[in-house]
């Protein structure tokens, strides 16, 4: 036993894991999808309290939608993941069929999704242009 402990004590420490750099688009869109998952929880409570749907349908549907939104927040790093996020926005707007007031909440989150998508792409394009210009000026020196 003491030999095993001695071997563990002399093992070199593992290098820290390098974290993947997330794009601004990925970061902002994943935040919006996470907030929408929280919104779905409150939607479920509202629908339950107003008896707009049966209890099982309400909570099972909300759980599925919340899980899809959380999954979407993890896959927005891929091109198809962003499209999946757009589909989830349509699904969130469709919750207004159950309660028309949900169109307002869905419209707010859709506007936030669109703003984050457009603005993050603009910032990333500007940063890429600055990096390209910086590389050119360093190459000229």
N, C-alpha and C positions, 0 to 999 in steps of 0.2 A: 504494500500500500504506500509506503513512504517513497518508493521509487516512482510510482505513478504521480504522486504529488510533486515530486522533484522535477519530473519531466514537464508537467503542466506549468510549473513555476518558471522554467527556463525557455518555454515556447516564446518565440518572438511575437509581439503584438501585431494583430492584423491591421493593415492600412485602413483608414476610415473609408467608408464607401462614398464614392463621388456621386453627388446628387445631380440628376438630369436638370438641365436648364429649361425652364418652362417659358414658352412665349407669352407675351402679354395677352394675346387673343385667348390662349388656353386658360390662363389664370382668370381673366374676367368672365369668360363664358362658364367656367366651372363654378365660379362664385354665384352667378345668376341661377344656374341649375340647382345648386345647393339651396339657395333661398327659395326657389320654387318648390323644392321637396318639403321645406318647412311650411310653405303656403298650403300645400296639399293636405298636410295634417290638420291645419285650421279649417280648410274647406270641408274635410270629413266631419269635423266636430260640428260645423254649422249645418251641414246637410243632415246629420244625425239629429241635432237639436230641433230642426224644423220638420223632421219626419218627411223629407222630400223623397227619400228612397228607403227601401228596407235596410235594416242594420247590417246584415251580412254583405249585401251589395255595396253599401257605402264604404265599409272598412276594408273589404277585400280589394275593391277598385282603387281606393286611396293608397293602400299598401303597394299594389302593383305599380301605380303611377309614380309614387314616391321612390320606389326601388329603381324604376326606369330612369327617373331624373338623376338619382345618385349614380347610376351606371353611366348615364350620359356625361356627368361631370368628370368621370374618369377617362372617357374615350374621346373628349374633344381635342385631344392632341393629334388625332388622325383626321384626315380630310373627311372620311365618311362619318366620323364622330360629330363633326360640326353639322353635317346634314341630318344626322340623328337628332341633334339638338333642335334643329329647325322643325322637324316632325313633332318633337315633344312640345314645341310652342303651339303648334296647331292643335294638338291634343288638349293642352291646357286651355286654349280658347274654347274648345268644344265643351268644356265643363260648364259653360254658360247655358247649355241646354237644360241642365238639371236645375240651376238657379240663375235667372237672368242677371242678377247682381254680380255674378262671377265673371261676366264679360268685362266689367270694369277692372277687376283685379288682374284678369288675364291680359287686358290691354296694357295695363301699367307694366307688367313683367315683360310683355312682348316688346314694348317700347324700350325698356331697359336692355333687353337682349340685343335689339337692333343697334342701339346706341353703342353698347360695349363692342359689338362685332365690328361696326364701321370705324369707330374711333381707334380701337386697338390695331386694326389693319393700317390706318393712316399713320399711327405712331411707329409701327414696325417698318413701314415703307420709308418714312423719314429717317429712322435710325439706320436702315440699310444704305440709304443714299449718303448719309454722313460718314458711315464706315467706309464706303467706297471712295469718297472724296479724301478721307484721311489716308487711306492706303495709297492713293495716287500721289498725294503730296509727299508721303514718306518715300515712295519709289523714285521721285524726282530728285530727292536730296542725295 
